[in-house]
């Protein structure tokens, strides 16, 4: 057969939009959004400020959480930034309209990183635009926000930490900063020159100091290197403070809303910084047989974690979100006192027997909420994973028989503001680019007679052989570190490339 490895790599899926297309840390935690309630403000607040921009503003990899932390509880601080967004795609993806519907008093608008074309003026991706279009887009954002009764504040892009031999930052975003400054002047918009201020600060602390504010990523050889664009918790609180203070300067009416003293890292930030700097960590996997050691992605996930990670696969065959709790398995898993819990159910929640069945929109969500609340109560981090796709095709496409449970998982993640690894969507899109024969190279083998006696197909398109465990476990791991960026140094090896022949499947 023609091996899928001859035709596909995970890089292709990134570019196809199956996974985040741009650099690491673009995967933002899910955000719940309801048009009818978007304008409702948090009780006790007197002011709403929205952050509008790209990943360098987000909470998980930008200065967003540090910015909001430096404002008092009377300010409803909404982070509407999106990883990978440019002035073009923020509108095209409907994010701008969503932001307008939140009806803030102020918007802090920062773009540039993803608008930038190559040096020769050629756009590599659909999000990239010419400088003229960048300027026109900024002007349109200003005009439309004002028309909606919102006060815009422009913020030049945070510099990338490109240090050269002279020990100074040489920014590739100076042109975008100049363009934004011109728009601000001509349209009489308050301007925060974060580009200049961040360059000055980094030149003062030097490259080593700048690296302490960075998350990490993997180079093509699998080596852990510093990400020169995105921020860890410490970086978020430094540059977030900078933007908050500057906002009070350029818009004097807001000065009283900036905390007098710089905010300190909360306990989860302190913990994340310890992890990114090498502290040991425990990750516990929870789910059914598609996660468990026999035929799930769990072994492949644990295999790409450094020895610094205690990776515990507590998933059990045949369990649903309901039976895993009722049989006492969840109590045992909680006793592990993990730092992170990856939680995936759905396959057995579909079963009709009363001991396992849950309704996707009802009891399934209720049980998942129990997992989330229990993990958070012990200061752990819950991460939801949507159900591993079955690999049965009809008319050349994957039969999406788990979609309602995957959707419910994503909705609950959005409601709780949690990271969700949408494994179901990723694999469905990936497998839809294959033939049935190619998809079958991931199938578990063995026990065919037992399966047929039980009334099942002798071909197991639910569980995984060692190759499938390796591929899908790696996908989960790479998606995890896009939101839980502090775990980046704990991921082994280069980004997955399905480029070598699949091993001959062996017995499970």
C-alpha positions, 0 to 999 in steps of 0.5 A: 500500500502507499504509506501515509508517511510518503505523503503527509507530515504534521507540518502540513496539517498545521498549514491546513489549519487543522492545528495552529498554523504559526509558531508555538504558543498560539493555541489559546485556551477556549473562550466561551462567547455568547452574543446575548451575554457578551456585553454583560459585565462582571459584577462590581466593575465600573469599567471594561477594557478589551485587549485586541491583538495577537499572541503577544497579548494573550494570557498564555503566551503574551502580556495579557494576564500581567496587564489585567493583574495590574488593574483593580477588581473594579475593572472588567479586563477582557482579553480578546486577543488571538494567537496568530491573528493579524489586522486582516484575519482578526476581522475575517475570523469574526473576532473583531465583531465579537470584540465590538459586541462586548461593548467595552469602554476602551480597546488596547489594539496591538497588531504587527507580528503576523501582518509582516511580510517577507523582506521582499514584500511577498506574503507567505501566509494569508494573514500577511499584508502589505504595510499600506493594507496594515495601515488601512486596517488600523484606521478602520479599527479606529473608525469602527470602535469610535462609531460603537462608542468605544475609545481606542488606544493603539499600542505598537507591537512588543519587540521580538528579542533579536539580539545581535553581536553588539548586544542590542535588540535589532527589531524587525517590527520598527516599520509597523511601529512607525506606521501605527504612530502615524495613524495615531497622530493623524487620527488623534488616538492615544498611543502606547509605544511598547515597541520602543519601551520594550527594546529599551528595557531588553537592551538594559537587561541583556540577552540572558535577562531577556531569555528569563522572560521567554517560553521555549520551543523546539528547533528542527533538531529537537533542541529546546531553545528560547522563543524570541517572541512569546512570554512566560509568566514573569515576562507577562507581568513585566510587560503587562505592567509596562502597558498598564502604566503607559495606558494611565499616562496616555489616557489620564482618566485611566491613571486611577485604575492602575495599581500603585504597586506592580502586581506579584505573580499568583501561586499558579504563576510561581508554580509555572515559573518553577516548572519552566525552570526545571522543577519536577512535575506530575501529569496524570492521564484519565480516560478509557481504553483509547488513552490507556496503556493497552491500546490508547495514546497514553504510552506515546504521550508519556514516551515524549516527556522528559524524566523530569515528568512523572507521567501516570496513565490511570486510564482504564478500559471500558470506562465512561466519565460516569463509571470511572467515578462510580467504581472508585478509579477517580478517587485513586487518580486524585490521590496521585496529587498530579500537577496536571490532569488530562481528561478524555471520555466519550467512547463508553459514554455512548454505551446503552447500559445504565452503568456507563451511559451519559447524555452528551448535553446533560450528565456527560457535562455534569461528570466532566465538571466534577473532574474539573472542580476536583482538580482545581480544588487541589490546585491542579490544572485540568486539561480536557481532551476530545475523544480519539476519532474512530477510523471507520470511513464511509464514502471516503470520509471518517464516520464522526460518531463521537462528534456530540461528545467532542462538542460537549467537551469543548463547550464545557472547556470554554465555559470554564476557560480551560485548555482543550486539546481537540484531538477529535477534530485534529484526527478527523481532519488528518484522517480525511486526507487519507484512504481507509487503507492508510488510516488502517496502519494505526489499527490495533491488531490481535483479539480478532476472534474475540471481537467477532464473537462479541459481534464486532468487526475483526478490524479494530479501528478504535484502538492503536498499535504502537505506531498509532500510540506514538503518532497520536500521543505526540500530537496530544503532547505538542498541543498541550504545550501550546497552551501550558507553555511552561511544559515546553522544556519537558517535551522531548524531540523535534516536532512530529514528522510522519516521514518514516515507514510505519512499523509492522503492527505487532500484538497488543 
